[in-house]
């Protein structure tokens, strides 16, 4: 849902504990996946500490976006618009049974997570 910047910041302050920031290489990969210039992305992009694939790789927005596109949950256009800030500020609130799988772009293994703790300057899933 679309929210005010203040609402998004409030949620991020409450939930973004121990998150890691995506690397420059991950940001470049995210930009390529979205078909945008990396300078358009509204970071920082943060991932909760639980997002580690069974292969040992730390997952990132690259994996989340890839999974969303592959499963048809979201179009590339809406993902790019939100993560580049063109669509305002967005918040997804997890339900009581909201586990979803995220597919690792390295080994293609899908791992289910009971929580969805990731955020950017314009988006958060909490």
Secondary structure, 3 states (H helix, E strand, C coil): CEECHHHHHHHHHHHCCCCEECCHHHHHHHHHHHCCCHHHCCCCCEECCCCECCCCCECCHHHHHHHHHHHCCCCHHHHHHHHCCCCCEEEECCCCCCCEEEECCCCCCEEEECCCCEECCCEEEC
